[in-house]
Amino acid sequence: MRNVFGSFTDIDAVEASDPVDVSNLEDAYVAVTGTFVATLDVEFTMDDLAGTPSWHVHPTLTGKTVPFNGTIGFPVRAIRLNATAHTSGTAEGSYSGKDPDQD
């Protein structure tokens, strides 16, 4: 099992980051840093990204206005950050998890 690390596209407006496929990860974890005045949600989908996925707001990683971190806690296909409000600054997000298929 190998740890996998990656980043989301930065958030500097009312927008969503590019989605990240985490379907191969166990225990996906999200961390958001930066200096920003914004409201952020972590969103997930169970759908294939090749189509038009339905995005759902994570039940506990929602409405965040300061840097934060947390675990997704259940299997999902992809995750993204979504700024529902933005005044200034840049939110920088990263993710990690364990890939059981990698040594």
Backbone torsions as a table, in degrees:
resi	resn	phi	psi	omega
1	MET	NA	133.1	-177.0
2	ARG	-121.6	142.6	173.7
3	ASN	-77.0	138.5	178.8
4	VAL	-119.7	136.8	-179.9
5	PHE	-128.9	145.7	177.7
6	GLY	-160.8	177.6	-178.2
7	SER	-128.7	151.7	169.9
8	PHE	-88.6	161.5	170.0
9	THR	-66.0	144.9	-178.7
10	ASP	-64.1	149.8	178.7
11	ILE	-109.2	117.7	177.5
12	ASP	-137.1	26.1	177.8
13	ALA	-165.1	178.5	172.6
14	VAL	-75.0	99.7	-173.8
15	GLU	-164.7	167.9	173.8
16	ALA	-107.1	146.0	174.3
17	SER	-71.3	166.8	172.2
18	ASP	-64.0	141.2	178.7
19	PRO	-69.9	151.5	-180.0
20	VAL	-121.3	125.2	178.1
21	ASP	-74.6	117.5	178.8
22	VAL	-121.7	19.9	-175.9
23	SER	-62.9	-21.6	179.6
24	ASN	-92.0	0.2	-174.7
25	LEU	-102.4	142.4	169.0
26	GLU	-100.1	147.1	176.0
27	ASP	56.1	50.2	179.0
28	ALA	-62.6	137.0	-174.9
29	TYR	-129.1	141.0	-179.3
30	VAL	-123.4	139.6	174.4
31	ALA	-134.6	135.2	177.9
32	VAL	-123.2	127.9	178.8
33	THR	-126.4	-176.1	176.9
34	GLY	113.7	173.3	176.0
35	THR	-111.3	112.6	-175.0
36	PHE	-153.2	156.2	168.7
37	VAL	-118.2	98.9	-174.6
38	ALA	-161.7	166.7	173.6
39	THR	-118.8	123.6	-173.8
40	LEU	-120.9	144.9	171.8
41	ASP	-121.8	145.4	165.5
42	VAL	-92.7	128.5	179.7
43	GLU	-117.6	151.9	-180.0
44	PHE	-135.3	160.4	172.9
45	THR	-137.9	151.3	173.6
46	MET	-102.2	-1.9	-175.0
47	ASP	-89.9	159.8	174.4
48	ASP	-69.2	133.5	179.9
49	LEU	-70.5	-13.6	179.3
50	ALA	-70.4	-23.1	178.7
51	GLY	-97.5	-143.5	175.5
52	THR	-112.6	94.7	-174.4
53	PRO	-70.2	150.0	171.5
54	SER	-92.7	123.7	-178.2
55	TRP	-97.6	140.9	-179.3
56	HIS	-127.4	141.0	178.9
57	VAL	-77.1	131.5	177.8
58	HIS	-61.1	138.8	-174.2
59	PRO	-64.3	-25.8	-179.1
60	THR	-118.6	-16.1	-179.6
61	LEU	-101.7	62.2	-175.0
62	THR	-137.8	147.8	177.3
63	GLY	67.4	28.2	-177.0
64	LYS	-80.0	130.7	-178.3
65	THR	-116.7	1.7	177.7
66	VAL	-136.5	163.3	176.1
67	PRO	-51.4	144.1	-174.7
68	PHE	-154.0	171.2	173.5
69	ASN	-151.7	160.1	178.7
70	GLY	179.7	166.8	-179.7
71	THR	-99.0	140.2	176.9
72	ILE	-63.2	-47.6	170.5
73	GLY	89.1	-4.9	178.1
74	PHE	-156.0	157.3	-177.0
75	PRO	-67.2	131.7	176.0
76	VAL	-137.7	164.2	179.3
77	ARG	-86.8	-42.2	-177.9
78	ALA	-151.4	157.8	176.8
79	ILE	-133.8	159.5	175.0
80	ARG	-155.4	165.0	172.8
81	LEU	-101.4	143.9	178.4
82	ASN	-135.0	121.9	176.1
83	ALA	-89.6	113.5	178.6
84	THR	-87.3	-15.4	173.6
85	ALA	-150.5	147.2	179.3
86	HIS	-152.6	129.8	176.9
87	THR	-112.0	-45.9	-178.6
88	SER	-162.0	166.8	174.9
89	GLY	81.2	-175.5	-177.6
90	THR	-132.7	129.1	173.3
91	ALA	-95.1	131.0	-179.1
92	GLU	-115.5	121.4	-176.3
93	GLY	-113.7	148.8	175.2
94	SER	-139.1	164.5	179.6
95	TYR	-142.2	160.7	176.1
96	SER	-154.2	167.2	177.5
97	GLY	179.5	176.7	179.6
98	LYS	-105.6	128.2	177.1
99	ASP	-99.8	108.2	-176.6
100	PRO	-69.1	-14.4	-178.5
101	ASP	-90.6	-2.8	-178.8
102	GLN	-110.7	140.6	176.7
103	ASP	-92.9	NA	NA
